[in-house]
Amino acid sequence: MTEFVPAGFVVPTEMRFGDVRLVPLGPEHNEADHAAWTSSIEHIRATPGFPDGSWPRPMSLAENLRDLERHADDFRSRRGFTYTVLDTSEDVIGCVYIYPSEAESVGATVQSWVRADQSELDLPLSEAVRDWLDRDWPFTSFEYAGRSGG
């Protein structure tokens, strides 16, 4: 299996746009992350890239913690990169997922969601992430799930 990102690539640990900050998702975000997505299940399922209804699905706080630990392990192992989206009060308002694409011609698949009460940030977030990937990441191409461009 080929590496997802080159060995010498320094994976960004923060990205800012406007009043929003992306940092690696980890177990320390469990309660806020769980509250964010459980308050917005229908909104997330209607977001481009989440049409199949397999996620979000009801999970306990303990199950969510295991999921966050898996994402943090993927990040450490450079198999995939999940970022939590934080507002100025450091509250979780969404997530961004950057993982290998199944298509050989595409370097990464990207998905993102925001809480229903922050839906106005959906498009600006996806545009900022797209610009960030073009500018700071080593992918020759990427697919932003359910969105044009990349």
C-alpha positions, 0 to 999 in steps of 0.5 A, a space after each residue: 500500500 502506498 503512503 497517503 501523504 509523503 513521509 516528509 510532509 508535515 501534517 498541519 495541526 491547525 487551520 483558521 478561517 474567519 472566527 473558525 479554527 480546525 484542529 485534530 479531533 481527539 478524545 478530549 473533544 468527546 463530550 462537545 463532539 457528541 453534543 454537536 452531531 447528536 443535535 444535528 443528525 438530520 442536518 448532517 444526513 442532508 449535507 453533501 457527502 452523507 447521503 446513505 444514512 449510515 452516519 450519524 447514527 445513535 451512539 453512546 458517549 463511550 462509543 463516540 469516544 472509541 470513534 474519536 480514538 480511532 480518528 486520532 490513531 489514524 491521524 498519528 499513523 497518517 492513514 487519515 486526518 480528521 479535524 474538529 471545527 471550533 468556534 471562538 469559544 472553543 465549542 465544537 461546531 463540526 468536523 472535516 475528514 480527509 482520507 484516502 480515496 478509493 479511486 486511484 486517480 484521486 489523492 483524497 476524499 474529503 467530507 465535512 459537516 457543521 451543526 444545524 445551528 451553524 448551517 451558514 458556515 457549511 459553504 464557507 467551511 468547504 471553500 476554506 478547506 478546498 483552498 487549504 488543500 490546494 495550498 498546503 497539502 500534497 494531493 494532486 487531486 481530491 474529491 470533496 464528497 458531494 461537492 464540485 471541484 477539487 
